[in-house]
Amino acid sequence: MTPGLRRGVLALCWLAIVAGALLFAAGAYTGYAEGVAADEGRTAGRLMPAEVAAFALGPVLAIAGGTVAVVLRGSRVTAADAC
Protein backbone atom coordinates (compact mmCIF):
# COMPACT_ATOMS: atom_id res chain seq x y z
CA MET A 1 0.00 0.00 0.00
CA THR A 2 1.38 3.39 -0.93
CA PRO A 3 1.98 5.93 1.84
CA GLY A 4 -0.57 8.32 0.32
CA LEU A 5 -3.25 5.64 0.25
CA ARG A 6 -2.37 4.56 3.79
CA ARG A 7 -2.81 8.14 5.05
CA GLY A 8 -6.14 8.44 3.26
CA VAL A 9 -7.43 5.19 4.74
CA LEU A 10 -6.26 6.19 8.23
CA ALA A 11 -8.03 9.54 7.84
CA LEU A 12 -11.24 7.72 6.91
CA CYS A 13 -10.80 5.44 9.92
CA TRP A 14 -10.51 8.44 12.24
CA LEU A 15 -13.56 9.96 10.59
CA ALA A 16 -15.49 6.73 11.24
CA ILE A 17 -14.36 6.71 14.88
CA VAL A 18 -15.43 10.31 15.46
CA ALA A 19 -18.71 9.86 13.56
CA GLY A 20 -19.49 6.70 15.52
CA ALA A 21 -18.84 8.44 18.81
CA LEU A 22 -21.06 11.35 17.78
CA LEU A 23 -23.84 9.00 16.68
CA PHE A 24 -23.66 7.15 19.98
CA ALA A 25 -23.73 10.40 21.96
CA ALA A 26 -26.62 11.77 19.92
CA GLY A 27 -28.64 8.59 20.36
CA ALA A 28 -27.95 8.53 24.09
CA TYR A 29 -28.81 12.21 24.55
CA THR A 30 -32.07 12.10 22.60
CA GLY A 31 -33.13 8.93 24.40
CA TYR A 32 -32.36 10.58 27.72
CA ALA A 33 -34.25 13.74 26.73
CA GLU A 34 -37.28 11.65 25.71
CA GLY A 35 -37.20 9.85 29.04
CA VAL A 36 -36.98 13.06 31.04
CA ALA A 37 -39.84 14.59 29.06
CA ALA A 38 -41.94 11.49 29.65
CA ASP A 39 -41.18 11.56 33.38
CA GLU A 40 -42.09 15.23 33.70
CA GLY A 41 -45.35 14.75 31.83
CA ARG A 42 -46.04 11.47 33.62
CA THR A 43 -46.60 9.77 30.30
CA ALA A 44 -45.03 6.78 28.63
CA GLY A 45 -41.98 7.83 26.64
CA ARG A 46 -41.39 6.48 23.16
CA LEU A 47 -38.01 5.99 21.53
CA MET A 48 -37.82 6.58 17.83
CA PRO A 49 -36.14 3.93 15.67
CA ALA A 50 -33.51 6.46 14.58
CA GLU A 51 -32.50 7.02 18.21
CA VAL A 52 -32.12 3.31 18.83
CA ALA A 53 -30.22 2.84 15.57
CA ALA A 54 -27.84 5.69 16.37
CA PHE A 55 -27.28 4.37 19.87
CA ALA A 56 -26.58 0.84 18.58
CA LEU A 57 -24.70 1.56 15.35
CA GLY A 58 -22.48 4.36 16.66
CA PRO A 59 -20.21 2.03 18.65
CA VAL A 60 -20.19 -0.49 15.78
CA LEU A 61 -18.92 2.19 13.40
CA ALA A 62 -16.33 3.43 15.89
CA ILE A 63 -15.06 -0.08 16.66
CA ALA A 64 -14.86 -0.97 12.96
CA GLY A 65 -12.87 2.19 12.22
CA GLY A 66 -10.57 1.55 15.16
CA THR A 67 -10.00 -2.06 14.16
CA VAL A 68 -9.07 -1.13 10.60
CA ALA A 69 -6.77 1.62 11.88
CA VAL A 70 -4.99 -0.77 14.26
CA VAL A 71 -4.59 -3.43 11.60
CA LEU A 72 -3.37 -0.87 9.09
CA ARG A 73 -0.86 0.63 11.52
CA GLY A 74 0.40 -2.82 12.49
CA SER A 75 0.84 -3.84 8.87
CA ARG A 76 4.07 -2.47 7.48
CA VAL A 77 3.85 -4.24 4.13
CA THR A 78 5.36 -2.19 1.34
CA ALA A 79 4.87 -2.49 -2.39
CA ALA A 80 8.29 -4.14 -2.67
CA ASP A 81 7.32 -6.80 -0.11
CA ALA A 82 4.10 -7.62 -1.93
CA CYS A 83 5.87 -8.48 -5.21
ZAVOGU-758078 format. One record per atom (N, C-alpha, C): residue in one letter; atom name; chain; x negated, y negated, z negated. Coordinates in pm, whole numbers, padded with zeros to 5 digits. Each point is the difference from the previous one (the first is absolute). Example, Ala and Ser with C-alpha at 12.3 -4.5 7.8 and 13.67 -1.06 7.14 Angstrom:
+------+------+-----+--------+--------+--------+
| type | atom | mol |   east |  north |     up |
+------+------+-----+--------+--------+--------+
|    A |    N |   A | -01319 |  00569 | -00780 |
|    A |   CA |   A |  00089 | -00119 |  00000 |
|    A |    C |   A | -00090 | -00120 |  00000 |
|    S |    N |   A |  00035 | -00105 |  00072 |
|    S |   CA |   A | -00082 | -00119 | -00006 |
|    S |    C |   A |  00077 | -00109 | -00073 |
+------+------+-----+--------+--------+--------+
END
This chain:
+------+------+-----+--------+--------+--------+
| type | atom | mol |   east |  north |     up |
+------+------+-----+--------+--------+--------+
|    M |    N |   A | -00085 |  00117 |  00000 |
|    M |   CA |   A |  00085 | -00117 |  00000 |
|    M |    C |   A | -00090 | -00123 |  00000 |
|    T |    N |   A |  00034 | -00095 |  00084 |
|    T |   CA |   A | -00082 | -00121 |  00009 |
|    T |    C |   A |  00024 | -00088 | -00123 |
|    P |    N |   A | -00100 | -00080 | -00036 |
|    P |   CA |   A |  00016 | -00086 | -00118 |
|    P |    C |   A |  00118 | -00096 |  00013 |
|    G |    N |   A |  00024 | -00052 |  00120 |
|    G |   CA |   A |  00113 | -00091 |  00019 |
|    G |    C |   A |  00133 |  00069 | -00023 |
|    L |    N |   A |  00011 |  00122 |  00049 |
|    L |   CA |   A |  00124 |  00077 | -00019 |
|    L |    C |   A |  00017 |  00037 | -00147 |
|    R |    N |   A | -00110 |  00035 | -00065 |
|    R |   CA |   A |  00005 |  00036 | -00142 |
|    R |    C |   A |  00050 | -00119 | -00083 |
|    R |    N |   A | -00051 | -00119 |  00030 |
|    R |   CA |   A |  00045 | -00120 | -00073 |
|    R |    C |   A |  00147 | -00027 |  00024 |
|    G |    N |   A |  00045 |  00018 |  00123 |
|    G |   CA |   A |  00141 | -00021 |  00032 |
|    G |    C |   A |  00091 |  00098 | -00073 |
|    V |    N |   A | -00042 |  00126 | -00005 |
|    V |   CA |   A |  00080 |  00101 | -00070 |
|    V |    C |   A |  00001 | -00028 | -00151 |
|    L |    N |   A | -00114 | -00038 | -00055 |
|    L |   CA |   A | -00004 | -00034 | -00143 |
|    L |    C |   A |  00088 | -00121 | -00031 |
|    A |    N |   A |  00001 | -00097 |  00091 |
|    A |   CA |   A |  00088 | -00117 | -00021 |
|    A |    C |   A |  00146 |  00042 |  00001 |
|    L |    N |   A |  00037 |  00090 |  00089 |
|    L |   CA |   A |  00138 |  00050 |  00003 |
|    L |    C |   A |  00033 |  00081 | -00126 |
|    C |    N |   A | -00099 |  00073 | -00051 |
|    C |   CA |   A |  00022 |  00074 | -00124 |
|    C |    C |   A |  00027 | -00096 | -00116 |
|    W |    N |   A | -00079 | -00106 | -00009 |
|    W |   CA |   A |  00023 | -00098 | -00107 |
|    W |    C |   A |  00134 | -00069 |  00016 |
|    L |    N |   A |  00039 | -00025 |  00124 |
|    L |   CA |   A |  00132 | -00058 |  00025 |
|    L |    C |   A |  00110 |  00095 | -00046 |
|    A |    N |   A | -00016 |  00129 |  00026 |
|    A |   CA |   A |  00099 |  00099 | -00045 |
|    A |    C |   A |  00005 |  00008 | -00152 |
|    I |    N |   A | -00114 | -00010 | -00066 |
|    I |   CA |   A | -00004 |  00004 | -00146 |
|    I |    C |   A |  00072 | -00120 | -00059 |
|    V |    N |   A | -00029 | -00118 |  00052 |
|    V |   CA |   A |  00064 | -00122 | -00051 |
|    V |    C |   A |  00150 |  00001 |  00032 |
|    A |    N |   A |  00037 |  00039 |  00122 |
|    A |   CA |   A |  00141 |  00005 |  00036 |
|    A |    C |   A |  00076 |  00102 | -00084 |
|    G |    N |   A | -00062 |  00114 | -00027 |
|    G |   CA |   A |  00064 |  00100 | -00085 |
|    G |    C |   A |  00020 | -00049 | -00141 |
|    A |    N |   A | -00099 | -00069 | -00053 |
|    A |   CA |   A |  00014 | -00056 | -00135 |
|    A |    C |   A |  00109 | -00106 | -00004 |
|    L |    N |   A |  00008 | -00083 |  00103 |
|    L |   CA |   A |  00105 | -00102 |  00004 |
|    L |    C |   A |  00139 |  00062 |  00015 |
|    L |    N |   A |  00011 |  00104 |  00082 |
|    L |   CA |   A |  00128 |  00069 |  00013 |
|    L |    C |   A |  00044 |  00060 | -00133 |
|    F |    N |   A | -00093 |  00064 | -00068 |
|    F |   CA |   A |  00031 |  00061 | -00129 |
|    F |    C |   A |  00046 | -00106 | -00100 |
|    A |    N |   A | -00074 | -00112 | -00005 |
|    A |   CA |   A |  00035 | -00107 | -00093 |
|    A |    C |   A |  00135 | -00062 |  00035 |
|    A |    N |   A |  00026 | -00018 |  00128 |
|    A |   CA |   A |  00128 | -00057 |  00041 |
|    A |    C |   A |  00116 |  00093 | -00034 |
|    G |    N |   A | -00018 |  00129 |  00024 |
|    G |   CA |   A |  00104 |  00096 | -00034 |
|    G |    C |   A |  00025 |  00006 | -00150 |
|    A |    N |   A | -00107 | -00003 | -00077 |
|    A |   CA |   A |  00013 |  00003 | -00146 |
|    A |    C |   A |  00068 | -00126 | -00052 |
|    Y |    N |   A | -00039 | -00116 |  00054 |
|    Y |   CA |   A |  00057 | -00126 | -00048 |
|    Y |    C |   A |  00149 | -00010 |  00034 |
|    T |    N |   A |  00035 |  00033 |  00124 |
|    T |   CA |   A |  00142 | -00012 |  00037 |
|    T |    C |   A |  00085 |  00101 | -00076 |
|    G |    N |   A | -00053 |  00119 | -00023 |
|    G |   CA |   A |  00074 |  00097 | -00081 |
|    G |    C |   A |  00018 | -00049 | -00143 |
|    Y |    N |   A | -00103 | -00060 | -00054 |
|    Y |   CA |   A |  00008 | -00056 | -00135 |
|    Y |    C |   A |  00101 | -00114 | -00005 |
|    A |    N |   A | -00005 | -00088 |  00101 |
|    A |   CA |   A |  00093 | -00114 |  00003 |
|    A |    C |   A |  00145 |  00048 |  00012 |
|    E |    N |   A |  00023 |  00104 |  00079 |
|    E |   CA |   A |  00135 |  00057 |  00011 |
|    E |    C |   A |  00047 |  00057 | -00133 |
|    G |    N |   A | -00090 |  00066 | -00070 |
|    G |   CA |   A |  00035 |  00057 | -00130 |
|    G |    C |   A |  00031 | -00106 | -00103 |
|    V |    N |   A | -00078 | -00106 | -00003 |
|    V |   CA |   A |  00025 | -00109 | -00094 |
|    V |    C |   A |  00133 | -00067 |  00031 |
|    A |    N |   A |  00026 | -00024 |  00129 |
|    A |   CA |   A |  00127 | -00062 |  00038 |
|    A |    C |   A |  00118 |  00088 | -00037 |
|    A |    N |   A | -00016 |  00131 |  00014 |
|    A |   CA |   A |  00108 |  00091 | -00036 |
|    A |    C |   A |  00021 |  00002 | -00151 |
|    D |    N |   A | -00110 | -00007 | -00077 |
|    D |   CA |   A |  00013 | -00002 | -00145 |
|    D |    C |   A |  00067 | -00128 | -00049 |
|    E |    N |   A | -00035 | -00113 |  00059 |
|    E |   CA |   A |  00059 | -00126 | -00042 |
|    E |    C |   A |  00148 | -00007 |  00033 |
|    G |    N |   A |  00037 |  00056 |  00114 |
|    G |   CA |   A |  00141 | -00001 |  00040 |
|    G |    C |   A |  00078 |  00118 | -00053 |
|    R |    N |   A | -00069 |  00087 | -00072 |
|    R |   CA |   A |  00060 |  00123 | -00054 |
|    R |    C |   A |  00071 |  00081 |  00109 |
|    T |    N |   A | -00067 |  00009 |  00113 |
|    T |   CA |   A |  00052 |  00080 |  00110 |
|    T |    C |   A | -00103 |  00106 |  00035 |
|    A |    N |   A |  00039 |  00090 |  00086 |
|    A |   CA |   A | -00093 |  00103 |  00046 |
|    A |    C |   A | -00085 | -00059 |  00112 |
|    G |    N |   A | -00130 |  00004 | -00015 |
|    G |   CA |   A | -00090 | -00050 |  00102 |
|    G |    C |   A | -00009 |  00098 |  00116 |
|    R |    N |   A | -00040 | -00050 |  00114 |
|    R |   CA |   A | -00010 |  00087 |  00118 |
|    R |    C |   A | -00130 | -00033 |  00072 |
|    L |    N |   A | -00083 |  00100 |  00018 |
|    L |   CA |   A | -00125 | -00018 |  00073 |
|    L |    C |   A |  00025 |  00019 |  00148 |
|    M |    N |   A | -00055 | -00089 |  00077 |
|    M |   CA |   A |  00011 |  00011 |  00145 |
|    M |    C |   A | -00102 |  00101 |  00051 |
|    P |    N |   A |  00030 |  00067 |  00110 |
|    P |   CA |   A | -00096 |  00097 |  00055 |
|    P |    C |   A | -00136 | -00062 |  00034 |
|    A |    N |   A |  00000 | -00125 |  00042 |
|    A |   CA |   A | -00127 | -00066 |  00033 |
|    A |    C |   A | -00086 | -00017 | -00125 |
|    E |    N |   A |  00061 | -00026 | -00114 |
|    E |   CA |   A | -00076 | -00013 | -00124 |
|    E |    C |   A | -00063 |  00132 | -00040 |
|    V |    N |   A |  00077 |  00106 |  00012 |
|    V |   CA |   A | -00052 |  00133 | -00034 |
|    V |    C |   A | -00110 |  00040 |  00097 |
|    A |    N |   A |  00021 | -00028 |  00129 |
|    A |   CA |   A | -00101 |  00035 |  00100 |
|    A |    C |   A | -00129 | -00077 | -00023 |
|    A |    N |   A |  00011 | -00129 | -00031 |
|    A |   CA |   A | -00120 | -00079 | -00026 |
|    A |    C |   A | -00072 |  00050 | -00124 |
|    F |    N |   A |  00075 |  00033 | -00102 |
|    F |   CA |   A | -00059 |  00049 | -00124 |
|    F |    C |   A | -00070 |  00135 |  00022 |
|    A |    N |   A |  00057 |  00085 |  00084 |
|    A |   CA |   A | -00057 |  00133 |  00023 |
|    A |    C |   A | -00110 | -00001 |  00106 |
|    L |    N |   A |  00018 | -00076 |  00107 |
|    L |   CA |   A | -00096 |  00005 |  00110 |
|    L |    C |   A | -00120 | -00092 | -00018 |
|    G |    N |   A |  00011 | -00099 | -00087 |
|    G |   CA |   A | -00113 | -00089 | -00026 |
|    G |    C |   A | -00123 |  00075 | -00048 |
|    P |    N |   A |  00013 |  00082 | -00106 |
|    P |   CA |   A | -00117 |  00076 | -00045 |
|    P |    C |   A | -00050 |  00100 |  00104 |
|    V |    N |   A |  00090 |  00057 |  00079 |
|    V |   CA |   A | -00042 |  00095 |  00104 |
|    V |    C |   A | -00089 | -00072 |  00101 |
|    L |    N |   A |  00041 | -00119 |  00042 |
|    L |   CA |   A | -00079 | -00077 |  00095 |
|    L |    C |   A | -00134 | -00040 | -00059 |
|    A |    N |   A |  00000 | -00043 | -00125 |
|    A |   CA |   A | -00125 | -00041 | -00065 |
|    A |    C |   A | -00095 |  00119 | -00018 |
|    I |    N |   A |  00052 |  00113 | -00040 |
|    I |   CA |   A | -00084 |  00119 | -00019 |
|    I |    C |   A | -00055 |  00049 |  00133 |
|    A |    N |   A |  00082 | -00003 |  00105 |
|    A |   CA |   A | -00047 |  00043 |  00132 |
|    A |    C |   A | -00112 | -00092 |  00049 |
|    G |    N |   A |  00019 | -00130 | -00015 |
|    G |   CA |   A | -00106 | -00094 |  00040 |
|    G |    C |   A | -00127 |  00019 | -00080 |
|    G |    N |   A |  00013 |  00022 | -00129 |
|    G |   CA |   A | -00116 |  00023 | -00085 |
|    G |    C |   A | -00072 |  00129 |  00035 |
|    T |    N |   A |  00075 |  00103 |  00030 |
|    T |   CA |   A | -00060 |  00129 |  00035 |
|    T |    C |   A | -00080 | -00012 |  00129 |
|    V |    N |   A |  00058 | -00064 |  00100 |
|    V |   CA |   A | -00071 | -00017 |  00127 |
|    V |    C |   A | -00125 | -00086 | -00021 |
|    A |    N |   A |  00011 | -00104 | -00081 |
|    A |   CA |   A | -00116 | -00085 | -00026 |
|    A |    C |   A | -00112 |  00076 | -00069 |
|    V |    N |   A |  00035 |  00084 | -00098 |
|    V |   CA |   A | -00101 |  00079 | -00071 |
|    V |    C |   A | -00066 |  00100 |  00093 |
|    V |    N |   A |  00081 |  00067 |  00080 |
|    V |   CA |   A | -00055 |  00099 |  00093 |
|    V |    C |   A | -00089 | -00069 |  00103 |
|    L |    N |   A |  00044 | -00115 |  00047 |
|    L |   CA |   A | -00077 | -00072 |  00101 |
|    L |    C |   A | -00131 | -00053 | -00059 |
|    R |    N |   A |  00003 | -00049 | -00122 |
|    R |   CA |   A | -00123 | -00048 | -00062 |
|    R |    C |   A | -00096 |  00115 | -00031 |
|    G |    N |   A |  00054 |  00115 | -00035 |
|    G |   CA |   A | -00084 |  00115 | -00031 |
|    G |    C |   A | -00060 |  00063 |  00124 |
|    S |    N |   A |  00063 | -00019 |  00112 |
|    S |   CA |   A | -00047 |  00058 |  00126 |
|    S |    C |   A | -00099 | -00095 |  00065 |
|    R |    N |   A | -00121 |  00042 |  00010 |
|    R |   CA |   A | -00103 | -00084 |  00064 |
|    R |    C |   A | -00044 |  00062 |  00133 |
|    V |    N |   A |  00095 |  00056 |  00073 |
|    V |   CA |   A | -00029 |  00059 |  00129 |
|    V |    C |   A | -00018 | -00111 |  00102 |
|    T |    N |   A | -00108 |  00004 |  00073 |
|    T |   CA |   A | -00025 | -00098 |  00104 |
|    T |    C |   A |  00028 |  00060 |  00136 |
|    A |    N |   A | -00002 | -00081 |  00102 |
|    A |   CA |   A |  00023 |  00051 |  00135 |
|    A |    C |   A | -00110 |  00098 |  00041 |
|    A |    N |   A | -00122 | -00023 | -00046 |
|    A |   CA |   A | -00110 |  00090 |  00033 |
|    A |    C |   A |  00018 |  00138 | -00067 |
|    D |    N |   A |  00057 |  00002 | -00120 |
|    D |   CA |   A |  00022 |  00126 | -00069 |
|    D |    C |   A |  00112 |  00080 |  00065 |
|    A |    N |   A |  00095 | -00067 |  00060 |
|    A |   CA |   A |  00115 |  00069 |  00057 |
|    A |    C |   A | -00036 |  00072 |  00129 |
|    C |    N |   A | -00103 | -00046 |  00070 |
|    C |   CA |   A | -00038 |  00060 |  00129 |
|    C |    C |   A | -00076 |  00129 | -00016 |
+------+------+-----+--------+--------+--------+
END
